[in-house]
Amino acid sequence: MDKTSFSERLTTLRNPSIMKTLTGIKHGVERETLRINPNGGLAQTPHQESLGAALTHEYITTDFSESLLEFITPPESSIDKTIGQLKDVHKFVMTNIGDERLWPMSMPCFIENQDAIPIANYGTSNVGKMKSLYRVGLKNRYGSMMQAISGVHFNFSLPNDFWEKWLDADTFLEVDKDSISSAYFGLIRNYRRFCWVIPYLYGASPALCSSFIKGKETGLPFKKLGKGTYYLPYATSLRMSDLGYTNSAQSGLNICYNKVDSYIASLRAAINQPSEGYEKFASKKDGEYQQLNSNVLQIENELYSPIRPKQPTRSLEKPTDALDERGVSYIEVRALDVNPFSAIGIERNQFYFLDVFLLYCLIKPSSFMNTDEYHETEVNLNAVVERGRDPKLILTNATESVEMMSWALQLFFEMKEVAIILDQANGTQDYSQALDFEKQKILDPSLTPSARILKHLVNENIDNGNLGLSLAESFKNELIGTDYKFMNAEDLAAHALLSLEKQRVIEQQEDISFDDFLASYFSEK
């Protein structure tokens, strides 16, 4: 049977044979960023060929738009290596985009209208056309402005030798994909309970450009500064608010995070659930599809969630099929704003803190979550993204009202033990120091990124765009001036050429029509 107390599980984690496996924790980062012109406007140029093919490149691709780059690092146990690889990719891109810069914030730069956001083009293959059509569907459903928001995704996995020793000692279950997935889902449930901490500590989008909310009724008490910047005085992450990268239409889906099977079933149900609202895009327009289908979700990736269970997919494999067949391999944290104080969008300290936080979520006992508790986590998260620095903010913990600060300090008190264990495993003090650093933000909200940004904007009475452009220029100079560490210019140029060749091969091998391709992809097994 499971050990039910946190203290018992801490004792198990301290076992030297288990503790030493923690050096095998792996991370990967996916950083999104808009290409902008020197004047701060959105770049209209296509994805540069010198960067390779967005369809097939391992490290450099695009997200919703041709102008929205995404940089990907492979899973590594060394934090230094991940940061170094991310810097290498940034440097290579900076030297291959001419006088363009990379927007250093989550909320977009000034964009006149959504038609100025070019949808990503992945070539003429069926899989490339499908990726582009999915984005056409996103534009029709939610508008392109929302899709121009950038974030940082943090991928986290524990090594197999950890699971072999931990599950044997903690649950006495056979170590297989089901028991590992069950443990990861326990982590996910606790993450959802406590993830309001993430936008408080790392939210960096308290303000946005007026073009983003042009013509919208927000219902929020925005204040204005500069020529066209709106902000909420206590906001942490407007990116994570109802204005940002969310979908209120999904609120009734009731995705279940109790077991991998129920998660897959609820997600598949959403993918197959017709939507009256999206039916208006069902027919072709000027001979072209307007979306992949008219269901609530076109594909699994359309589900907006601050965390996802993941299993690497094979060619044309659906994410739910990969999870069903091979279980959870890693989790993807999706609640991080781009860090505007870092040239690569994320700082070293965040790695150490997130390792502590996620390992805490894993070993903290995690009961199944009913619909009411799931709703409670959503309300808490939204309260912090809109009013996180309000000293009077009250959250709800298991139906009990609690001051956000007192709850946060309680979490930090318990996480301290996890940080000590990670320090002992790695022969360092980095984890405890990271926790202490972040705790200061709880004690003093003016130290949070959102407060620091607002203080600068309000004191100078300048627009968000002025700050973003200044940072973009500074980061471009910084990155171009750094040395490559793990991948050099020749290596990355070779990757670019290889990706172009891979795309050509895929396009040459097509033997069915796009209509038949889509029908085959969405057919039941």
N, C-alpha and C positions, 0 to 999 in steps of 0.2 A: 504494500500500500504506500501511497505518497506520504512523505514527511510533510506535515501541514504547517509547521511554524517557520517563520523567517529565520529565527535564530538557529534552528536545526539545519536548515539548508545552508546557512552561512558556514556552520561547522563542517558540513560535507564539502563545501567548496574549498575550505582551508586544507583539506587532505592533500598532502604534497603530490600524490600521483595525479590528482585532478588539477591542482593549481598549476602545475607545470605545463599542462596542455593549453592554458590560456594565452601562451605566447603565439599560438597558432590562429588566433582571431584574425580574420581577413576583412579588408575594406576595399571598396571601390567607390569612385565618385563619378556622378554625371552632372556636369555643370552647363546650364543653358545661358546664352547671352545673345543679345541683338547686335548685329553689325550696324553701325551708324556712320553718317557722314561727318566731316569736320565741324559742321554747323549744328550737329546734334540731331538732325533728322534721320529717319529710318533709311538705311541703304536700300536702293532699288536694284542693285546689281545682282545677277544670278550667283549662286554658290560657285566660288572660283574653282576652275579646273585644277589649279595647282594644289588645292587642298584634297583632291581626289573625288571619288564618287560617294555621295551621301548614302546611297543605297547599301554599299558594301564595305565602307571603311571601318576599321575596328575602333578607331579613336576619335574621328572627326565626322560628325554627321549634321543633319539639320532636324529641327523638330517640326513645328507647325508651318513655319515660313521659310522661304529661301534665305531670309535675313536672320533667322533665329538658329544660331549654331548650337550644337551640343557636343561637349567634349567628354570622353569616356575613358576611365582608367580600368585596367584589368584588376581582378582581386589580388591583393598583396597583403602579407602580414606585417610588412614594414611601413609604418606611417611615413617615414622619411622618403621611401621610394614612391609611394602614392603621390605625395606632395610634389616630389621632383618630377615625376612623369607628367603630372597635370601642368606644371610650369613649362616643361619642354613643349607640350602640345600648344599651350598658349603662345609661347615664343614663336613657334613655327607659323602659327596662324597670323600673328601680328606682322611677321615679315612677308606674308603672302597676300595681304589684303590692301596693299597700297596705302592711301591716306585715310582709309577707314579706321574706325576705332571699335572697341567692344563696350557696350553699355554696361556699367558696373552696378546696376540696381535691378531689383525684381520687377517693379512696376515700369511700364514702357516709357520711352522717350516721347516727345511730342509727335503725334500721328494725326494727320488732318482728318482722315476717315478710314474705315476698315478696308476699303478697296485699295488703299495704299500699302497694304500688307500682302506681299506676293506669296501665294501658297507654294509649299515646297514641291519641287519637281524631282522625281526619282527615275526618270527615263521611260522607255517604251515597253519594258517587260510587263507582264501581267502583275507580278508582285509589286513593281514600281508604280503602276497605275492604281493598284489597290491602296497603297500607302497615300498617294495623292488624293484619291477619291474620299478616303476616310477623313482627310483634312477639309475637303469641300463640305462634307457632312457636318463637321464641327463648326465651320463658318456659318452654314445655314441654320444650325440649331442654336448656337450660342453667340455668334458674332466673332469676328476675327480679333477684336481688341482684347478679349479675354485670353485668347490663345497666344497673344504676344507677351504675356507675363512670363518671366523667367524664374527658375528656382534651382536649388541644388539638391540632388538625390544622393543619399548616403547609404551604401550597401554594406551589410554586416552579416558575417557568418562565423559560426563556431566550428572548429575542426572535428573530424570524425573521431579522433582519439578522446576528445572531450566527451562526446556523446556516449561513447562506449563505457567510459568510467562513471560519468555523471548519472546516466539513466540506470545503470546497474546499482549504484549506491542510493539513488533517490527514489526510484519507482519500482525497482526490481523487474522491470519489463524487458522483454527481448529488444535489443537494439536493431531497429529496422526503420524503413521510411515512415511508417505510421507513428511509432513512438517519438521519432525526431520531429515529425510534423506537429504532433500533439504538443510537444514542448515549445516549439516555435509559436504555436497559436496561443499558448499561455503567455508568452512574451508579448504578443500582439495585443491581447486583451488588456494587459497591464499598461502597455504603451498608450492605448486609447484612453485609459483612465487618467494617466499622468501627462499626456503629451502637451497639455496646455503650458507646461514648463518650457517647451521648445520655442514657441513664438515669443514668450516673455524674454528668454535669454538671448535669442538670436533674431527675433523679428526686426526687420530693418526697412519696413515700408509703411511708416506712419503717415506719409504724404503721397500725393499722386498728381499727375498733370491733368489739367482741366479737360483736355481732349479725351481722356479716358472715360469721363462720366458725362460727356456732352449729350444733352437730350435725355438723360436718365433721371428718374425720381429715386433718389437714394434713401430718403427718410432718415438720414444720419445728420447730426449737427456739425457739419463741416465748417471750418474757419478757412479764410483765404489769406494768402500772402503772396508777395511778388505780383507778377502779371497774370499768372494762371496756375497757381499751386493750391490745392486744397488738402487740409489735414484734420485729423481728429486729435485733440490734445493728449489723450491717454492711449492712443492706438499703438500697437506693436507691429502688426503685420496685416495691412489691408490686402495683401496678396492672398491671405488665408481667409478673408472675410467673405460675406455673401457677394461683395462687389468683385472679388478676385476669382481665383481659379477654383470655383465651386459650381455645383449644379443643383439648384433647389428641386429640379424635377426628379432627382435621384433620392430625395429624402424619404420617400415611401417605399424604397426597395427592400429594406430590412435585410441587408446582407448579414449573414450569420458568421461570427468569428469564433464559434465555440469548438468546431472540429473542421478538419480539412474537407471532409465529405460534405458537411452542411454548407461550408463556404462555397465550394464548387457548385453545389446544387443551386444555391441562391443566386450565384453569379450567372450560371447558365440560364436560370429562369428569367433574369433581367434581359439577357441577350435575346431571348425568344419571346419577350413580352411586347406585343404591338403597342405603339403609342399613337393616340389620336392626333396629338400635337405635331408629330413628325410625319404623319401620313401625307401632309401637304407637299412634302419633298419627294414623294414616292415615284412620281413619274419623271421621265427625262425632260430636260429643258434644252431646247435647241439641239436635240439629239444626244445630249450628255447626261449621265447620271448626276443626281444631286446629293446622294449619300449612298452608303453601302447597303442599307436597309432602313426600314421605318420603325424599328424596334426601339425600346427605351435606351438600350445601349447598342451601338453598331457592332462593336467588338469589346473584349474584356478591358482593353486599355482606356476605354472611355469612363470607367468608374473612377470618380475622384475620391481619393482616400489619403489620409496623412501617413499611411503605412500599407505596404503590400507584401504578402508572402510570395516568394518567387522561386521558380525553377527555370534554368536556361532552356530555351525552346530550340528545337531542331527546325529545319527549313519547313515553313508553312504550318508548323505545329501551333495549335491554339494554347495559350497559357494555362487554361483549365485542364486541358488534356495532359500537358507536361506535369502539372501538379498531381493529377490523378494517377499518372503512371509512375512518377519517380519521387513524389513528395516534395516538401519544402527544402530548398537548398540554401536560401539566404533570405533576409528581409530587406526591404527597401524603405528607408525613412524619407518621406516626401514633404515634411513640414518645414524645411529649412529655406529661409529667404537667401538670396545671394548676399554674401557678406560684402558690403560696399567699402570696407576698410582693408580688403585683401585684393590683390591683383588677380587672384585665381578664384575668388568668390567664396573661399573657405579658409579658416585659419587652423593651425596645428592644434591649438587648445580645444577646438571643437571635436577633434578626433578622440582625444583622451576623455573628455566629458561624455561624449556619446557612447563610448565603450562602457564607461561606468554605468550610465543610465540604462543602456540596453541589457547589460548583464544583470543589473538590479531588477529590471522588468522580468527577466527570465527566472530568477530564483525567488522573487517575491511570490508567495502563494497567489494563484490566479483562478478564482472561481469562474464558472460559466456566466455569461452576460445575457440578461434578458433585454427585451425591447426598451423598457423604461430606463435601465441603466445605460444602454447604448445612447439613448436620447440625452441622458444626463451628461455624458461625455461630450456630445456635440454642443450642448448649451455652454458647458464650461470652456471649451475651446473657443467658441465664438465670443464669449465674454472677454477672454484674455486678448484675442486679436484686436478687438475694438476698444477695450478699456483696461488693458493689462497693467498699466502703471498708476491706475487710480488707487490711492492708499486705502480706500473704503471698499474695494472690490470684494464681493462675497461669491464664493463658488459653492457647489453642492457635492458632498462626498457621501455616497450611500444614503441619499435623501436628507442628510444633515447639512445645515448651512455652516460654512467655515470660512474664515478669512483666508484669502489667497496666500498672504505672506506666511501665516502660521502653518498652513498645509505645506507650502514649499520648504520651509525650514525643517519640518518633520521628515520630508522626503530626503533632504540633504543629510540629515542626521543618520538615516538608515543607509544612504548611499556611501557614506564615509567608510563603512566597513568593507564594502565592495571595492572601493578605491584602494584601500590598504592591501587587500588580497591581490589586486592587479599589480600594484607596486612591487609586492614581494615576488610575484611570479616573474616580473620583467626586470628586477633589480634596479628600480628607479623610484623617483618621487613624483613623476610627471602626472600620475592620475590623481593623487591627493592634492597636488598643487593646482591642477585644472579645476577640481571641485571647489577648492577654496576661492579661486579666482571668480568662478561663476556665482558662488554664494554671495559675494560682495554685491552683485547686481540685485539679489533679493533684498539685501539690507539697504541698498541705496539705488533706487530705480533710475537715477540720473546717469548711472554707468551703463545702462542698456544701450545697444545700438540705436534703437528707435528714439530714445531720449537725446542721444548725442547728435543725431541727424536733425531732429526738430530744433534743438538749441541753436545749431548753426544756421538753419534756415530762418528762424524767427529773429535771432539777433542781427543777422545781416539783411533781413527782409528780402531774400532772394528766392528765386524759383528752384524747385527740385531739379529742373533741367540744367540750370547753371552749375549746381553742385555735381551732377552726374557727368557733365561734359568736362569739368575740371579734373575729376577723378579719372575719367577715361583717358585723357591726355597724359596724366601722370603715370597711370598704369602701363600705357603703351611704351613710354620711354623706359620705365623700369624693366619691363619684360624683354624688350629688344636688347637692353644692356646686360641681361643675365646670361650666364653660360649654360649650355646644355649639360645635363647630368646623366640621364639614362638613355635618352634617344637623341641622336643628333639630326641635323638638317638632312643629311644624306639618307639616313634611315627613314625619316618621315616622308621624304620625297619618294622613296622607293615604295612605301606603303600606299602613297597616293596613286602612283602608277599602277600598282597591283590591283587596287580597288577599281580603277577605271577598266582594267582588263577583265576583272571578275564581272562587272556590270555588262560589258560587251558580250561575254560568253553567255550570261543569263538571257540577254535579249536575243541572241542568235539561236538559242535552244527552244524558243517558244513554238509550240505545236498545236495550241488550242486558242479559241477566241476568248476575249475578255469576259464575255457573257458566260461562256461555259466554265471559265476559271472561277468566277464568283459563285456560280451554282454549285460547283464541286467543293469549294472551300466551306460553304455554309450548309452543305448536306449533312445529315445525321450519319454518324458512324454505323 
